[in-house]
């Protein structure tokens, strides 16, 4: 993953890790793990009965599957049940598992699997697809269309053997599709039999009126599309390593079989913690508070970045700003200046799905269209840190 290239480079250069005292974690995509202002309490403990010390169920703890399904039904208007849910070890394990099963199925049928994906997207998609040998069909997402490709741009790339990937809100840009925008994709999936998933890891970081893509699917039991979610971001518990897939029963059952030999099940204590976080009254309040908190943070950090001469292309979701550097500066130049203050950002080239592998001759000569773009994460930042953070940007990029 590109982010680890950057984290390791920072540690080599500065002799410390991002996250150590005094460092600024703008490169990393994790949320605050403290209680939000006026938000509901975060549980500190979990109690296990003797029976819950046994091996976990392959599809996940029954109560957690019910809580996940209830969340989508009550807050998003989806038509799903616990039989449509499997619990996995974080969002990335869910992503890898679904793509690995797709690769196996396509090759068993002597078909060539291809993945339709936006040019600017979540960095691990590139790694997983390359590891699994899945060729990419790229949907243009760059400065020419302001990183906002349309539904038609996606539809133009889709074929029967395609696998479609979309993060919503998009990581790194924060651009968010509304649920009704997925309707043509949902209909096309029925007719052309392509598969795909919508990665909704950041669904808490938008206006609460924005609904899951599941709300656009009339009958999940007949759909070729899945939704992936996780406790990592919105529920403020990356350490739980809990993610899930919501899909038709055939895919859920196949993933359950995959778990038996490849994963071995997900820790019961983590599942019980997340079950508590998804209590319906609590999660309804929490999602509303998270949206307000995130909106205010987006405005704070947006102001300091524009004051430092950066141009923002950020959407209305996620806890990132997608930034363009001033003329004459690359993202690498920006990162080099920030390192002197023990801070770091993610250069846009690592979100570029056209890029070659790091360390190859092609990489050394590659001129990325995202060379003067970068992602800044304000996810873990406290509001009271904004003044000091603005001082760093001001000293690095005095105008």
Legacy VTK file of the C-alpha trace (Angstrom):
# vtk DataFile Version 3.0
C-alpha trace
ASCII
DATASET POLYDATA
POINTS 399 float
0.000 0.000 0.000
1.236 3.442 -0.935
0.523 4.870 2.488
3.001 2.476 4.081
5.654 3.553 1.583
5.172 7.055 2.952
4.987 6.073 6.613
8.200 4.056 6.332
9.929 6.911 4.484
8.904 9.338 7.234
10.293 7.054 9.928
13.595 6.672 8.078
13.890 10.423 7.614
12.769 11.577 11.072
13.635 8.655 13.338
10.099 8.490 14.704
6.695 7.179 13.665
3.675 9.164 12.601
1.478 8.952 15.687
4.352 9.447 18.139
3.959 12.466 20.456
4.501 15.719 18.579
3.816 14.295 15.106
0.850 15.338 12.969
-1.004 12.352 11.467
-2.433 14.022 8.341
-1.238 11.126 6.194
-3.270 8.427 7.955
-6.898 7.511 7.418
-8.159 6.840 10.902
-10.812 8.606 12.989
-10.753 10.110 16.431
-11.159 7.339 18.975
-12.315 9.681 21.749
-15.936 10.545 22.444
-17.287 13.240 20.140
-18.385 16.558 21.636
-21.945 15.952 22.889
-21.806 12.480 21.329
-22.866 9.215 22.983
-20.468 7.372 25.255
-18.040 4.849 23.820
-18.094 1.533 25.729
-14.947 0.622 27.647
-15.611 -3.026 28.480
-17.288 -6.118 27.130
-18.421 -9.200 29.047
-18.185 -12.711 27.643
-20.174 -15.684 28.832
-18.450 -19.096 28.894
-20.291 -20.077 25.703
-18.902 -16.985 23.977
-15.343 -18.202 24.499
-15.934 -20.882 21.903
-15.035 -20.570 18.233
-17.056 -17.815 16.547
-19.693 -18.575 13.931
-18.309 -18.446 10.401
-20.840 -15.787 9.323
-20.398 -13.737 12.481
-22.119 -13.352 15.837
-25.887 -13.634 15.271
-26.666 -10.540 17.354
-24.134 -8.455 15.417
-25.510 -9.589 12.044
-28.968 -8.584 13.251
-27.680 -5.201 14.457
-25.974 -4.496 11.111
-29.105 -5.413 9.149
-31.253 -3.307 11.483
-28.945 -0.315 10.974
-29.433 -0.420 7.191
-33.183 -0.998 7.477
-33.923 1.712 10.030
-31.442 4.431 9.038
-31.172 3.812 5.290
-34.499 2.275 4.299
-32.846 -0.856 2.904
-34.587 -4.207 2.517
-32.103 -6.618 4.076
-31.997 -9.174 6.868
-29.257 -10.827 8.947
-29.068 -13.619 6.337
-27.652 -10.977 3.964
-24.749 -10.105 6.303
-21.378 -11.687 6.989
-18.881 -10.263 9.493
-15.209 -10.202 8.505
-11.934 -8.890 9.899
-12.162 -5.248 8.845
-13.082 -3.561 5.588
-9.901 -4.596 3.818
-10.447 -8.270 4.574
-13.954 -7.916 3.167
-12.597 -6.271 -0.003
-9.934 -8.920 -0.501
-12.315 -11.812 0.202
-14.948 -10.689 -2.303
-12.369 -10.035 -5.034
-10.565 -13.323 -4.372
-13.831 -15.251 -4.783
-14.590 -13.360 -7.992
-11.155 -14.173 -9.405
-11.589 -17.855 -8.547
-15.035 -18.029 -10.152
-14.004 -16.260 -13.355
-10.972 -18.453 -13.857
-12.937 -21.610 -13.082
-15.218 -20.585 -15.967
-12.231 -19.783 -18.235
-13.201 -16.123 -18.285
-10.857 -13.175 -17.865
-11.876 -11.095 -14.871
-11.574 -7.301 -15.243
-12.171 -4.601 -12.667
-13.853 -1.286 -13.517
-12.534 1.367 -11.147
-12.020 5.110 -11.010
-8.595 6.508 -11.777
-8.369 8.203 -8.360
-9.391 5.797 -5.609
-8.611 4.129 -2.274
-5.009 2.923 -2.386
-5.456 -0.780 -1.361
-7.708 -1.502 -4.364
-4.640 -1.191 -6.601
-2.639 -3.549 -4.374
-5.357 -6.196 -4.090
-6.111 -6.206 -7.812
-2.446 -6.451 -8.714
-1.852 -9.244 -6.191
-4.795 -11.207 -7.600
-3.849 -10.501 -11.217
-7.034 -8.551 -11.984
-6.612 -6.121 -14.923
-8.143 -2.662 -14.472
-10.487 -0.765 -16.772
-10.057 2.838 -15.678
-12.835 5.435 -15.404
-11.239 8.860 -15.815
-11.185 10.763 -12.519
-8.765 13.671 -12.614
-8.538 17.437 -12.836
-10.249 17.433 -16.250
-13.562 16.322 -14.699
-12.800 17.704 -11.223
-12.588 14.129 -9.908
-16.324 13.719 -10.446
-16.957 11.045 -13.103
-20.609 10.451 -13.869
-22.689 7.305 -13.703
-22.592 7.208 -17.511
-18.782 7.278 -17.397
-18.947 4.100 -15.316
-21.607 2.431 -17.435
-19.512 2.948 -20.562
-16.806 0.680 -19.102
-18.979 -2.163 -17.859
-19.206 -5.560 -19.530
-20.709 -8.888 -18.478
-17.412 -10.136 -17.044
-16.629 -6.877 -15.260
-16.288 -6.439 -11.531
-17.240 -2.906 -10.478
-15.696 -1.078 -7.512
-16.792 2.249 -6.044
-15.999 3.833 -2.695
-18.738 6.179 -1.519
-17.868 8.727 -0.236
-14.753 8.376 -2.317
-11.432 7.996 -0.560
-9.434 10.236 -1.193
-11.644 12.918 -2.759
-14.686 12.881 -0.480
-17.003 13.042 -3.512
-20.285 11.350 -2.655
-23.007 9.823 -4.835
-26.595 9.977 -3.633
-28.508 6.702 -3.464
-30.610 7.441 -6.552
-27.451 7.841 -8.638
-26.812 4.120 -8.171
-30.121 3.145 -9.784
-28.735 2.803 -13.370
-25.855 0.687 -12.033
-28.305 -1.512 -10.105
-30.459 -2.040 -13.216
-27.484 -2.688 -15.478
-26.137 -5.290 -13.032
-29.409 -7.224 -13.340
-29.296 -7.212 -17.130
-25.602 -7.652 -17.894
-24.762 -9.898 -14.959
-21.661 -7.999 -13.882
-20.721 -8.043 -10.190
-19.461 -5.344 -7.903
-19.400 -3.665 -4.537
-19.855 -0.220 -3.047
-17.410 0.446 -0.217
-19.232 2.588 2.355
-16.554 2.746 5.053
-17.140 6.517 5.351
-20.943 6.554 5.376
-21.101 8.346 8.766
-19.092 11.287 7.434
-21.814 12.763 5.241
-25.117 14.487 5.842
-27.373 11.903 7.563
-29.910 12.321 4.766
-27.451 10.606 2.395
-28.474 6.953 2.146
-26.628 3.722 1.485
-26.552 2.297 -2.026
-28.579 -0.556 -0.498
-31.603 1.732 -0.523
-31.455 1.692 -4.356
-31.672 -2.122 -4.466
-35.280 -3.385 -4.411
-34.399 -7.048 -3.846
-30.940 -7.725 -2.466
-31.582 -11.463 -2.881
-31.630 -10.999 -6.666
-28.854 -8.397 -6.915
-25.282 -8.778 -8.154
-24.112 -5.815 -6.089
-22.820 -5.888 -2.513
-22.139 -3.205 0.066
-19.086 -3.265 2.329
-19.038 -1.478 5.674
-16.831 -1.402 8.740
-16.549 -0.278 12.346
-13.174 1.224 11.463
-14.206 4.792 10.638
-17.718 5.885 11.574
-17.952 3.774 14.724
-14.499 5.043 15.843
-13.079 1.579 16.478
-10.306 0.739 13.985
-8.713 -1.572 16.547
-11.723 -3.873 16.531
-10.895 -5.008 12.961
-14.566 -5.552 12.178
-16.005 -5.191 8.700
-18.979 -6.708 6.905
-20.470 -7.534 3.542
-24.181 -7.135 2.776
-25.209 -9.138 -0.288
-27.390 -11.881 -1.739
-27.359 -15.163 0.222
-25.284 -17.008 -2.413
-22.355 -14.635 -1.896
-22.784 -14.658 1.881
-22.706 -18.471 1.901
-19.648 -18.558 -0.359
-17.860 -16.111 1.940
-18.823 -18.299 4.903
-17.118 -21.251 3.226
-14.076 -19.070 2.518
-13.889 -18.106 6.209
-13.633 -21.755 7.258
-10.212 -22.240 5.666
-8.827 -18.744 5.008
-9.860 -16.686 8.039
-11.053 -18.952 10.843
-13.684 -16.567 12.150
-13.637 -13.138 13.778
-12.893 -12.530 17.479
-16.039 -12.597 19.601
-14.969 -9.737 21.945
-14.563 -7.383 18.983
-17.950 -8.418 17.635
-19.643 -7.773 20.982
-18.086 -4.303 21.216
-19.383 -3.396 17.779
-22.800 -4.832 18.592
-22.995 -2.325 21.482
-21.899 0.516 19.201
-24.734 -0.354 16.809
-27.494 -0.129 19.406
-30.195 1.546 17.327
-30.816 4.611 19.516
-27.111 5.088 20.044
-26.075 4.750 16.396
-28.820 7.107 15.223
-27.525 9.806 17.601
-23.896 9.008 16.843
-24.261 9.283 13.061
-25.917 12.701 13.421
-23.203 13.987 15.794
-20.436 12.609 13.586
-21.829 14.421 10.565
-21.850 17.795 12.364
-18.410 17.296 13.896
-16.934 16.264 10.566
-18.514 19.195 8.702
-16.968 21.651 11.168
-13.553 19.988 10.906
-13.742 20.037 7.107
-14.340 23.780 7.225
-11.514 24.421 9.716
-8.921 22.496 7.760
-10.209 23.715 4.422
-9.637 27.309 5.503
-6.066 26.683 6.642
-5.221 24.859 3.410
-6.623 27.557 1.133
-4.866 30.209 3.239
-1.626 28.314 2.530
-2.293 28.493 -1.238
-3.735 25.022 -1.820
-6.710 24.523 -4.132
-9.389 22.174 -2.840
-11.265 19.614 -4.951
-12.952 18.029 -1.919
-16.471 16.634 -1.917
-18.918 16.608 0.983
-17.976 13.277 2.547
-15.113 11.550 4.281
-12.598 13.153 6.620
-10.082 14.100 3.942
-9.240 17.135 1.883
-8.167 16.463 -1.709
-5.760 19.261 -2.505
-3.891 20.692 -5.465
-0.541 22.323 -4.804
0.363 25.853 -5.960
2.182 26.168 -9.278
5.766 24.983 -9.145
5.280 22.636 -6.179
4.703 18.899 -6.289
3.022 16.895 -3.547
6.468 15.504 -2.714
7.706 19.075 -2.204
4.804 19.789 0.138
5.509 16.622 2.111
9.226 17.464 2.379
8.456 20.868 3.915
5.937 19.410 6.342
8.369 16.724 7.496
10.520 19.443 9.035
7.584 19.938 11.405
7.074 16.180 11.973
4.010 16.158 9.740
3.189 14.306 6.543
0.511 14.035 3.826
-0.268 11.330 1.249
0.972 12.246 -2.259
-1.695 11.744 -4.900
0.385 9.350 -7.001
-0.415 6.599 -4.481
-4.124 7.055 -5.248
-3.439 6.778 -8.993
-4.768 3.497 -10.370
-2.726 3.875 -13.557
0.584 3.898 -11.693
3.229 1.188 -12.036
4.653 -0.638 -9.008
6.994 1.260 -6.701
10.643 0.403 -7.188
10.415 -0.524 -10.874
12.002 1.283 -13.797
8.500 2.265 -14.905
7.859 3.854 -11.524
11.081 5.844 -11.673
10.071 7.390 -14.998
6.314 7.671 -14.364
4.752 11.145 -14.653
1.501 10.868 -12.724
-1.343 13.297 -13.496
-1.774 13.402 -9.715
1.800 14.502 -8.986
0.637 17.880 -7.682
-2.310 16.522 -5.680
-2.343 15.172 -2.143
-4.716 13.832 0.504
-4.806 15.369 3.963
-6.635 13.534 6.721
-8.200 15.558 9.509
-9.924 12.444 10.878
-7.863 12.035 14.067
-7.460 15.778 14.741
-9.057 17.538 17.704
-10.716 20.942 17.131
-8.358 22.591 19.624
-5.358 21.511 17.522
-6.468 23.578 14.528
-4.655 26.756 15.569
-1.306 24.989 15.897
-1.872 23.087 12.661
-2.623 26.345 10.842
0.648 27.744 12.147
2.564 24.840 10.580
0.933 25.387 7.192
1.505 29.123 7.429
5.198 28.743 8.239
5.728 26.203 5.435
3.827 28.134 2.778
3.945 31.820 3.694
2.208 33.915 1.047
LINES 1 400
399 0 1 2 3 4 5 6 7 8 9 10 11 12 13 14 15 16 17 18 19 20 21 22 23 24 25 26 27 28 29 30 31 32 33 34 35 36 37 38 39 40 41 42 43 44 45 46 47 48 49 50 51 52 53 54 55 56 57 58 59 60 61 62 63 64 65 66 67 68 69 70 71 72 73 74 75 76 77 78 79 80 81 82 83 84 85 86 87 88 89 90 91 92 93 94 95 96 97 98 99 100 101 102 103 104 105 106 107 108 109 110 111 112 113 114 115 116 117 118 119 120 121 122 123 124 125 126 127 128 129 130 131 132 133 134 135 136 137 138 139 140 141 142 143 144 145 146 147 148 149 150 151 152 153 154 155 156 157 158 159 160 161 162 163 164 165 166 167 168 169 170 171 172 173 174 175 176 177 178 179 180 181 182 183 184 185 186 187 188 189 190 191 192 193 194 195 196 197 198 199 200 201 202 203 204 205 206 207 208 209 210 211 212 213 214 215 216 217 218 219 220 221 222 223 224 225 226 227 228 229 230 231 232 233 234 235 236 237 238 239 240 241 242 243 244 245 246 247 248 249 250 251 252 253 254 255 256 257 258 259 260 261 262 263 264 265 266 267 268 269 270 271 272 273 274 275 276 277 278 279 280 281 282 283 284 285 286 287 288 289 290 291 292 293 294 295 296 297 298 299 300 301 302 303 304 305 306 307 308 309 310 311 312 313 314 315 316 317 318 319 320 321 322 323 324 325 326 327 328 329 330 331 332 333 334 335 336 337 338 339 340 341 342 343 344 345 346 347 348 349 350 351 352 353 354 355 356 357 358 359 360 361 362 363 364 365 366 367 368 369 370 371 372 373 374 375 376 377 378 379 380 381 382 383 384 385 386 387 388 389 390 391 392 393 394 395 396 397 398
